[in-house]
Amino acid sequence: MNPSIPLRKIYVTLLAAFVLAACNQPIPNNAKPDVLAKNMDTTLLPGEDIFQYANGGWIKNNPIPAEESQWGIGNLVIEENTKRLRTISESASKENAVNGSAAQKIGNFWQAAMDTLKIEAAGTTPLNTYINKIESINDTKSLLSVLAELDQIGVNGPIQFFVAQDAKQSDLNALQLWQTGIGLPEREYYFKSDSSTLNIRTAYVKNITQTLMLIGEDSLKAAKAATDILSLETSLAKAHKKLEDLRDPYANYNKMKFANLAKICPAVNWDNYLIENGIGKSDSVIVGQPAYYQALNNLLNNSPLATWKNMMRYRLTKRFSEVLPDKFGQLAFDFSKLFSGAKERKPRWKRVIRAEENAMGELLGQLYVKEFFNEKAKQRYEKMVDDVKLAYSERIKKLTWMSDTTKQKALIKLAAVKMKVGYPNKWKDFSSMEIVKESYFQNLVNSTKWWHQYEMNKLGKPVDREEWDMTPQTYNAYYNPSNNEIVLPAGIFTVPGYKDEELDDATVYGYAGASTIGHEITHGFDDEGRQYDEKGNLKSWWTKNDEQEFNKRAAVMINQFNAFEPLPGSHINGKATLGENIADLGGILIALDAFKKTTQFKNNQPIAGLSPMKRYFLGYALGWMGYPTEQSLKNQLMTDVHSPAKYRVNGPFVNVKEFYSAFDIQAKDKIYLADSVRVNIW
């Protein structure tokens, strides 16, 4: 998918594995350790820390590998799927595949990327064409022309155009602009004054300096360029909206005649910029953050060209660091450690698989599903989706705080939610993407240009609601409000070490029904998703009183999560994470309703000493089993709209009455919340 499209349009949930069992599945035999009991830390009481109680045994016995920023069940799933993709790629590279076929493109990509001798011998020669174009910049016009060309090969500049659904007319693809331009992960990295963030800014300047020196810049000039780049980026960051403010779809929807864009940022000849970016003419544009482009106008007029040129040289080199000699990739990794906490770089083959996924993941997906995900499995997961969806409709009907008027519209929207499970019914056509054996660099350039033009070609065409924005092997899921759809790729159906038939319903309804299906459906009714109608249009359909009631209940959740302090002095941003937190709680509640209809729940027979109700909650907790490095956790708290895994368990559970009865949680227990202060939305 186009990496430039901001995630405001797609709710993405990093999931632990997702496996579905048949509805009245028999209790598994004892051939293997119980999937839940083996991970528990029973030295703790559930009322102290339910996440640690559920997963602490595994955490104690599984240190984070040196190449990872976090370690958990999700990593185990990714490891397994990455090995599968390696097998596919290696096999394709040995085939005498038909020219233009999926196998031929995959094989060529793999061969070129793994040929380290050729890459080392080429040095920085592949960059020369673009370096020379940057050097030729002599005015704002030529700067913008080069920025447009670099944008097409994935080099982040100060302008971010993309084509996506019009939030208020979801059948139309619209040209859109978004804030961008900074090199650090999020605006707060430019302004926070704690020692960790100050160290990152210092290291960033050093990384820029060393990168420019690697491509031939004098050390003193490189150091001066690095401080100038940081200053320019800081000015751009000042105009960025904060993470939580990007969740307001109305405030970030500013549609205007294209000619009016020139009044906001006249330093850019927008007609020329569109042409040079391969974009056809457009009568209108949706500007996410006009204030950013006003600030950019000032900086284009007043910042030295030399600073812009140095910024683009640095970003070009960093963008392609993995396809240049190893010293470039190692330098980039050394800086990234400050955000990830990983101690070692991943082996080359894993890095190549990641690049191959970005370049043509759906081609890999076509081969992946043939081997690892059949039609029978797809039908099984689709049935569970229907069961959870039905449970949600029943819950909506019983709400006491919502009026009948809004309920009816909510039910209409829920009924219209489109479910995509496993893999697309129609695959993208990659025939025009040229992938060669001779050059890893050229393959990244070709594939990135292909994706750029693929997205730009959507302008002026009807929205293809059958399209997927994730590949089948992706370990992830999302809700897209403009399509009113949830998408559940095949990759999230992997549980290392266990087959489907070895997992009881209680485990699966918590593990899959709550954290995946129910979670994604609830996104259609969270603080942002609820503002879109059944057709995916940004349109108010709530009564004013119901909206106020929703916001009052959401405020309770904001305050609850604001109080969590995963690291000393670093709290969860309750407002920025609100949508994900609502979806977690909603998913737990509606999947629980669906589970209560199963034979296992009705029979109430324990497995491994755990009642079905306990197993449901522990199954959900299993989905978040794992833990991060301190650096990764700190970065997540600053940049991510998802709460850390521990709080995706402890946070919602204390708002569910069945949790208290299942584990006999009493008022004296640490995690206890009085009923009067619990969140009550869905």
HELIX and SHEET records of a PDB file:
HELIX    1   1 ALA A   37  ASN A   39  5                                   3    
HELIX    2   2 ILE A   50  ASN A   61  1                                  12    
HELIX    3   3 ILE A   73  LYS A   94  1                                  22    
HELIX    4   4 ALA A  102  MET A  114  1                                  13    
HELIX    5   5 THR A  116  ALA A  122  1                                   7    
HELIX    6   6 THR A  125  LEU A  127  5                                   3    
HELIX    7   7 ASN A  128  GLU A  135  1                                   8    
HELIX    8   8 THR A  140  ASP A  151  1                                  12    
HELIX    9   9 ARG A  187  TYR A  190  5                                   4    
HELIX   10  10 SER A  195  LEU A  214  1                                  20    
HELIX   11  11 SER A  219  LYS A  238  1                                  20    
HELIX   12  12 LEU A  243  ARG A  247  5                                   5    
HELIX   13  13 PHE A  258  ILE A  264  1                                   7    
HELIX   14  14 TRP A  270  GLU A  276  1                                   7    
HELIX   15  15 PRO A  290  ASN A  302  1                                  13    
HELIX   16  16 LEU A  305  ARG A  319  1                                  15    
HELIX   17  17 SER A  321  VAL A  323  5                                   3    
HELIX   18  18 ASP A  326  SER A  340  1                                  15    
HELIX   19  19 ARG A  348  PHE A  372  1                                  25    
HELIX   20  20 GLU A  375  LYS A  398  1                                  24    
HELIX   21  21 ASP A  404  ALA A  416  1                                  13    
HELIX   22  22 TYR A  440  MET A  456  1                                  17    
HELIX   23  23 ALA A  490  PHE A  493  5                                   4    
HELIX   24  24 ASP A  500  GLU A  502  5                                   3    
HELIX   25  25 ASP A  505  VAL A  508  1                                   4    
HELIX   26  26 TYR A  509  GLY A  518  3                                  10    
HELIX   27  27 HIS A  519  HIS A  523  1                                   5    
HELIX   28  28 GLY A  529  GLN A  531  5                                   3    
HELIX   29  29 LYS A  544  ASN A  562  1                                  19    
HELIX   30  30 LEU A  578  PHE A  595  1                                  18    
HELIX   31  31 THR A  599  ASN A  603  1                                   5    
HELIX   32  32 PRO A  612  LEU A  622  1                                  11    
HELIX   33  33 GLU A  630  THR A  639  1                                  10    
HELIX   34  34 ALA A  645  PHE A  653  1                                   9    
HELIX   35  35 LYS A  657  PHE A  663  1                                   7    
HELIX   36  36 ASP A  675  VAL A  677  5                                   3    
SHEET    1   A 4 TYR A  11  THR A  13  0                                        
SHEET    2   A 4 ALA A 477  ASN A 480 -1                                        
SHEET    3   A 4 GLU A 485  PRO A 489 -1                                        
SHEET    4   A 4 LYS A 418  GLY A 422  1                                        
SHEET    1   B 2 GLN A  70  GLY A  72  0                                        
SHEET    2   B 2 GLY A 626  PRO A 628 -1                                        
SHEET    1   C 4 GLN A 160  ASP A 166  0                                        
SHEET    2   C 4 GLN A 169  TRP A 178 -1                                        
SHEET    3   C 4 SER A 284  VAL A 287  1                                        
SHEET    4   C 4 LYS A 255  LYS A 257 -1                                        
END                                                                             
